Structures are given as C-alpha cells and as structure tokens.
Amino acid sequence: MRLSKEFREQFAQQEMRTHGRKNGFVTDGQEKRLLHWLPKIGLPKDKTLNDANIPEKSSIVMEIGFGNGDFLVDTAKKHPDWILVGVEIYLPGVAKAVGRLEDAGVIEQARITQLPAQYVLEHQVQVEQLDGIIVNHPDPWPKAKHHKRRIIQKDMANLMVSRLQVGGFIQLASDIAELAEWMRDILDNTQGLRNVAGKGAYIERADDRIFTKFEQRGIHAGRTSQFLHYVKE
Ligand SMILES: C[S@@+](CC[C@H](N)C(=O)[O-])C[C@H]1O[C@@H](n2cnc3c(N)ncnc32)[C@H](O)[C@@H]1O
C-alpha cells in the first residue's frame, strides 16, 4: 500500500485498538479512488459530522461495518435525500465501497470513515444528530471469552440511542441465531428504545432488501437471518 503518511494519518485508522482486521491489499486503481475521494467525502479523525458539508434538510443515517459497501450503495440509491455515514475499520472494504459508490453515482451522498464505530459515535457525532443506524451481520465472536468484542454491548447501545433523534431507528441483521438473540436482549432492555416487532420478537425480512455478502454466506451455510428494528421514543 502506498498511501502517503499524511493521508494515512488523516484518514486511516492505525493507532486505535479494535478487534478485527484493519489492513489488507488495496489495488492501484482503488488507491487512486481513495486518494481522490476521501479528501472530499472522508471524515478525518479531528473533524465531526458538523464539518462534513451535510445539507441542512438531509436525514443522516449511519451504517456500521458496511463490509464491501453493497448495502450502503443500495440504501443511497433508495433514499436520495439521505446522507449515509459509512463506518468500516477494514481498509480494503472502504476501498471497495468507495469504488462502488462512485460507479453507482451516489458517492456524494456518502461520508466515509475507517475509524471504529465506537469512536465515531462518541467523538464525531452530536447528541440526537442521527436519523438512523444500521448494523448488518456484525462479527459474531462465537467463543464466550470473546463476547466482549461484539459490537453491540450495553454501553454501545446507550451511546447509539443518545446519538439518535427521537423517532430515529436502529436496524440490525444477523445470520447467527445466538448473536441475533444477544443483540435483541440488549436492545430490548435499553431505555428509550421500542422493538417494533414487540419485545423478544424479530421483524420479517423486507421484500426489497438486498442480500449482503454475509447474509449470502449464511444462506450457503444453511442459516436463516433474523432482522431487528427499533425506534427511539
Ligand atoms: C461480518 S462483516 C459484515 C459486513 C457487511 N455488513 C455484510 O453484511 O456483508 C462485519 C464488518 O464489521 C466491521 N467492523 C468490525 N468492528 C467494527 C467497528 N468497531 N467499527 C466499524 N466496523 C467494524 C468488520 O471490519 C467487518 O467488515
């Protein structure tokens, strides 16, 4: 990877501790697009969403762990009036997503960061600034001793709620039954949130929902995904 030191210091996350891979191969073409687009739509570490040129009337929806960006692109196309804040710690994922957003003609609707979602929410997003948060197929960390690495934790749930406007949503998906239950149990017991399906329940898969890479992987392995939808009251 030949991203310059200055570029990496501004846009790439190196020093913050996270669980999961951060770096990997980025092609020359992807690198060129990153260098072109991140200075325009990237969210540098020392800036907040208030500095991100977001049109005043736009809804702001964050996707945490967008992987290769398929869902981000599809959501941007379906909601031209939304600004999508894409948060993904894996640089090759960021690179793929930037390419896909550009090819789909929706890149100016996106604000992209490689920083960990916990940092972005705590330091770069204001209280009640978001209209929605999407988390699709987060890492399951199946061993009990690694459960503390899962992205949905009690503190994270409270942080997410604090960043949502009243009426804002949290949507989650998982193809791992035990993780879906984990997320549901935490969010069902988070003050200020209402489970749209009713406590302990999941919503139906939306007909127009695209299949993300990890949902497809689950299907190939014979697993059925579960979907959760919460609203801040
Ligand atoms: C299992 S993948 C799912 C990708 C995609 N959402 C999908 O459904 O195909 C989980 C993603 O979350 C990202 N991730 C893990 N921890 C994160 C964090 N703290 N902040 C942002 N992204 C994170 C990983 O790098 C990975 O790309």
PDBQT file of the ligand as one rigid body, heavy atoms in Angstrom, charges set to zero:
ROOT
HETATM    1  C1  LIG A 301     -19.142  -9.894   9.271  1.00  0.00    +0.000 C 
HETATM    2  S1  LIG A 301     -18.763  -8.386   8.453  1.00  0.00    +0.000 S 
HETATM    3  C2  LIG A 301     -20.315  -7.886   7.747  1.00  0.00    +0.000 C 
HETATM    4  C3  LIG A 301     -20.160  -6.976   6.566  1.00  0.00    +0.000 C 
HETATM    5  C4  LIG A 301     -21.459  -6.486   5.911  1.00  0.00    +0.000 C 
HETATM    6  N1  LIG A 301     -22.227  -5.671   6.808  1.00  0.00    +0.000 N 
HETATM    7  C5  LIG A 301     -22.289  -7.624   5.405  1.00  0.00    +0.000 C 
HETATM    8  O1  LIG A 301     -23.419  -7.821   5.884  1.00  0.00    +0.000 OA
HETATM    9  O2  LIG A 301     -21.828  -8.313   4.481  1.00  0.00    +0.000 OA
HETATM   10  C6  LIG A 301     -18.598  -7.257   9.838  1.00  0.00    +0.000 C 
HETATM   11  C7  LIG A 301     -17.877  -5.987   9.457  1.00  0.00    +0.000 C 
HETATM   12  O3  LIG A 301     -17.823  -5.101  10.576  1.00  0.00    +0.000 OA
HETATM   13  C8  LIG A 301     -16.557  -4.451  10.560  1.00  0.00    +0.000 C 
HETATM   14  N2  LIG A 301     -16.275  -3.962  11.916  1.00  0.00    +0.000 N 
HETATM   15  C9  LIG A 301     -15.892  -4.695  12.978  1.00  0.00    +0.000 A 
HETATM   16  N3  LIG A 301     -15.730  -3.926  14.064  1.00  0.00    +0.000 NA
HETATM   17  C10 LIG A 301     -16.023  -2.643  13.681  1.00  0.00    +0.000 A 
HETATM   18  C11 LIG A 301     -16.020  -1.392  14.357  1.00  0.00    +0.000 A 
HETATM   19  N4  LIG A 301     -15.676  -1.292  15.637  1.00  0.00    +0.000 N 
HETATM   20  N5  LIG A 301     -16.370  -0.291  13.644  1.00  0.00    +0.000 NA
HETATM   21  C12 LIG A 301     -16.695  -0.381  12.334  1.00  0.00    +0.000 A 
HETATM   22  N6  LIG A 301     -16.702  -1.547  11.642  1.00  0.00    +0.000 NA
HETATM   23  C13 LIG A 301     -16.372  -2.668  12.310  1.00  0.00    +0.000 A 
HETATM   24  C14 LIG A 301     -15.598  -5.510  10.063  1.00  0.00    +0.000 C 
HETATM   25  O4  LIG A 301     -14.400  -4.983   9.554  1.00  0.00    +0.000 OA
HETATM   26  C15 LIG A 301     -16.439  -6.216   9.003  1.00  0.00    +0.000 C 
HETATM   27  O5  LIG A 301     -16.260  -5.663   7.714  1.00  0.00    +0.000 OA
ENDROOT
TORSDOF 0
